[in-house]
């Protein structure tokens, strides 16, 4: 799957060191988890970890936020499992046990390889539940990319603390964008979500100080899905959205994957 050439504009060293914060972590997962290394390119593999509730349960392929690694979800995955959901978390190049160095171009290209491996794992393990893709913050790029390309192979898209415009995101982070030569304010997430007819759930903190809630509203308004829902967690910032109102957060996800709302 060719990667949009516009991502390469963002791959300058100045932007990459400003936006990616890779952290190595080789810790093994808990007993109920399984680790995978997904080959993506020239000897580089991406670390992923699955947490299975049941082979008949719905599964979420999850792309985490910047500064996080797969093992950070060892304590969070049981909350999904308790609600009857399998979770498959993917790292990025340079994160966790993954090789290589992260770039926007490689992150998006690797997402396709990870999705293929995820489907192969499900087939080999005889999984029967529906497939969903979810992206948190930076991971919203990967989730929306996959949802836009494989709508016939998944049942829905979930975005948590995501953004509509990568140019606005970089500006929020304090980086000057004038020299980029890019003027498409809708790239990538707004432009791509306009083509996604899949059911869509968007979760965002009301008081998100990193990615303003206006970004979530922009995504919601542009989503092409007939079945779409925006859940704003009152009093939540960027990194505590799940903790501030765990019941509402997980109820929204459970209802979404079960088709209730």
N, C-alpha and C positions, 0 to 999 in steps of 0.2 A: 504494500500500500504506500504510494508516494506521499511524502510529507509536504505540506504547504510551504512553499519557499519563503514565505514571510517570516516563518519562525527563525530562519537563519539571521535575519536582521537583529534579532534579540540575543544572538550568541556571541556578542563581543565580550571580552574578558571583564570589562568594567561592569556590565550588566549582570553577568553570570555570578561574579563574586558578591554582588549586591543582593541578588535574589535567591541564590541557592546556599543552603547551609548544611552540607552533607555531614553525617555523623556515622562513624563505623560502630558496629555492634554485632558481635558474633555469638551472642548468647543463644543457647538452644531454647526452644519453646517448651511450654508445659506438656505433660503427658498426653493430653487430648488433642494436641496440634501436630501438624505435619509440615516440614520445611521442604521447599523446592528451590532449585536454581534453574532459572529459565534462560537458555542461551538466546542472546539477541544479536550479537555481531562480533566477529573476529576474536573469539576467546573471552568475550565479556558476557557475564550472566547476571541476572537480576534475582535477588532473594525475595521469595514470597512465602507466606505461611497461611495454612488453612486451619480453621477451627470448625469442626463439623458437629452439627446437632443431630441430623438424620439424613440419609440419602434421599428421602422423599421431600425434604424441606426446601423452601426457596433459598437461593444462594445469592449473596451480594459480593461482587468483585469490587474491592475498595482501594482507592488511591488516596493516600494520606496527605497531610499538610506538610509544608516546609519545616525543617528542623525536627521532624518526627521520623521514627523508624518502625519497622514491623513489630519489634518486641514491645514497643509502647502499647500495643493493642492486646498484649497477653491478659491484662486485667479488664479490658473493655469487651473483648470478644465474648466472654461468658454472658454478658448482658444481652447480646444478640441471640446467643444460643438459648438462653432462658425464654426468649420470645419466639422460639421455633425457627430461627434463621441461621443458616450457615454463613460464615464470613471468611473471605479469601483476601488477604491484605498483601499489596505489592509495594516494594521499595522502588527507588530510582537509582540510577548509576551513582556510585560513590556512597550510597546510604546503606546502613546495616551490613549485610554480608555481600553486597553487590560490588562488582568491579567497575572500572571505568570512571569517568568524570561527567557530571551532569551538564547537559545543555538543553535548551528548549526543543531543538530539533530531535535529539536522541530520545528525550522523554516522551514525545508524542509518537515517534516511530516505535519505540519499545513497547508502548501500550498495546499496539496491535499484536506483537509477538506474545505478550503476556496474555492477552485475551484468547489467542489461539491455544496456548498451553493450558489455560484455565478450562476451556471447553474439552480439550483432550483428557485432562485429569478427571473431569466430570464423567465423560464417556467410559473411561477405563474403570472408574469406581462405581459405575451404574447409578449415577444420580438421576433423579426424576423430577425434581422441583424446578420451578421457574428461575430464570436468571435475571438479575438486576445489576446495574453498574452504579457506583457511588463515588463521588469525589469531594474531598474536603479541602477548601482553600485552594492552594496551588493544584491539588489533584482534580479540581473541577475541569481543568483543561483536558486531562486524559479521559475523564468520564464523558464529557460532552463530545469529544472526538470520537470515542467508540460508539456512543449512542447514535451519532449522526451517520456512521458507516455500517452498523450492523443492527438496524432496527428490526429485522426479521429474526434475529437470534437472541433477543432479550425482551423482557416484559416491561421494563421501566427504568427511569433515570432519577437518581437522587443527588441533589447538590446541597452540601452543607458549608456555610460560610464562604461561598464562592463569589466570583466577580464576573461582571459582564464584559469589561474592557481591560485588556492587558496593559494598554497605555495608561489608563487611569490608575491601575494597580501600581505600576512603577512610579507614577507621580505621588500616590499616597505614601509610598515608601521613601519619598524624598529624592528620587533620582531625576535629573533633567532629561527630558525626552526629545528636545528640539532637534538634536543632531541625528536622530534615528532615520529620518526620511520616511517615516510611516505616518499616514494621516487617517487610516481607517480606524476610527474610534470603536467600531463594533467588533474588531478582531480580538481574540478568536471566538469567545463564547457566545456573544450576542448573535454574530453572523451564523454560527452553526446551530444554535438552539432554534432558530427560525425554521429549520428544516426537519426538526425532530418531532414526529407525531406521537411518539411513545408517551404513556402516562408519565408525568413529571412531578416530583416533590422537591420543593426548595425550602431549606431550613436556614435561619439566620438569626444572629443575636441582635436585639434592638439597639444595644449600645456598643456594637462592634467598633472598636477604635482603630482597627487596622484596615478592614474592608467595610466601608459604610453600608448600612442596610439599604441604601438607595440602589446599590449594585444588585441586590437580591430582587428588588422590585422591578428593576430593568430586565433582568433575566425572566422573571415571571410574565411581564407584559409582552415580551418577545417570543416566549415559548409557543410553538405551534400546536402543542398538545391540546386536545379537547378536554381531557381529564388532567387537570393540573391543580396544584395546591401550594400556597405559600404559608409557611408557619414561622412566625416571628416570636422568638422567645424573649419575653419581657425581662429587662434587667441583665441580659447576658452580653458578655463581651466576646471577643474572637475565640479565645481559648477555653472558656468555661461554659459554652453554650449547652453542653450535655449535662453538666453538673448543676447548673442553676435551676433547671426544671427537667430532671431526668424522666419523670413520668410523661410529660407532654412530648418530649423529644422521641422517646421510644414508642409511645402510643402512635404517634404520627407515622413512624417507620413501619410498625407492625400492621397498622391499618392499610398502609399503602401497598405493601407486598402481598397482603392477603386479599386485596381488591375491595376492601370495605369502603375506602374513600379515595 
